Amino acid sequence: MPELSRFFGIVITMYARDHQPAHFHARYGDDEVLIEIETSRVLRGMLPRRGLAMVEEWCELRRPELRAAWDSLRRGTSPDKIAPLE
């Protein structure tokens, strides 16, 4: 499970050969959420409100890189790191 990005204590990861729809995992402490790449919609889990807002903003800003990371993992290659939210 490659770590794609890290910001403000939030760790963004993506699994190879994970189920559709295209999504990523965001962890903050003991909380975890799965976010759909195309819509920024929560698929499962929860984060504190402020953390979730930052993850959703980051997803909006980094959607092309997230799509590329998903495609890369589907092809069996390592994705590039993605810039954090600043």
C-alpha positions as CSV (number, residue, x, y, z in Angstrom):
1,M,0.0,0.0,0.0
2,P,2.0,3.0,-1.2
3,E,1.9,6.2,0.7
4,L,1.0,8.9,-1.8
5,S,1.0,12.0,0.4
6,R,1.1,13.2,4.0
7,F,-0.1,16.5,5.4
8,F,-1.3,17.9,8.8
9,G,-1.1,14.4,10.3
10,I,-3.2,12.9,7.5
11,V,-1.7,9.9,5.6
12,I,-3.0,9.3,2.0
13,T,-2.6,5.7,0.7
14,M,-3.9,3.6,-2.2
15,Y,-4.0,-0.2,-2.5
16,A,-2.9,-2.0,-5.7
17,R,-5.8,-4.1,-7.2
18,D,-8.4,-2.4,-5.0
19,H,-12.1,-2.5,-5.8
20,Q,-13.9,0.0,-7.9
21,P,-14.8,2.9,-7.9
22,A,-11.3,4.5,-8.0
23,H,-10.6,5.7,-4.5
24,F,-7.9,6.4,-1.9
25,H,-7.6,5.9,1.8
26,A,-7.0,8.8,4.2
27,R,-5.9,8.0,7.8
28,Y,-5.8,10.5,10.7
29,G,-4.9,8.9,14.0
30,D,-7.3,6.0,14.5
31,D,-9.8,7.2,12.0
32,E,-9.9,6.2,8.3
33,V,-12.0,7.1,5.3
34,L,-12.2,5.9,1.7
35,I,-12.8,8.8,-0.8
36,E,-13.9,8.3,-4.4
37,I,-11.5,10.1,-6.7
38,E,-14.0,11.5,-9.2
39,T,-16.5,12.9,-6.8
40,S,-14.6,13.4,-3.5
41,R,-17.5,11.4,-1.9
42,V,-17.0,9.4,1.2
43,L,-17.4,5.7,0.4
44,R,-16.8,4.4,3.9
45,G,-15.5,5.5,7.3
46,M,-15.1,8.8,8.9
47,L,-12.7,11.5,9.8
48,P,-13.0,14.5,12.1
49,R,-14.8,17.3,10.2
50,R,-11.7,19.5,9.8
51,G,-9.6,16.6,8.6
52,L,-12.3,15.5,6.1
53,A,-12.5,19.1,4.8
54,M,-8.8,19.1,4.2
55,V,-8.9,15.7,2.4
56,E,-11.7,16.8,0.2
57,E,-9.9,20.0,-0.7
58,W,-6.7,18.1,-1.5
59,C,-8.7,15.6,-3.7
60,E,-10.2,18.5,-5.7
61,L,-6.7,20.0,-6.2
62,R,-4.9,16.8,-7.0
63,R,-7.6,14.8,-8.9
64,P,-5.4,14.4,-12.1
65,E,-2.5,13.0,-10.0
66,L,-4.9,10.7,-8.1
67,R,-6.3,9.3,-11.4
68,A,-2.7,8.7,-12.6
69,A,-1.8,6.9,-9.3
70,W,-4.9,4.7,-9.6
71,D,-4.0,3.8,-13.2
72,S,-0.4,3.2,-12.3
73,L,-1.3,0.7,-9.6
74,R,-3.8,-1.0,-11.9
75,R,-0.9,-1.5,-14.3
76,G,1.3,-2.9,-11.6
77,T,3.7,0.0,-11.4
78,S,4.5,2.3,-8.5
79,P,2.7,5.7,-8.5
80,D,4.4,9.0,-8.0
81,K,4.2,10.9,-4.8
82,I,1.6,13.6,-4.8
83,A,2.2,17.1,-3.3
84,P,0.6,17.7,0.1
85,L,-2.0,20.3,0.9
86,E,-0.3,23.5,2.1
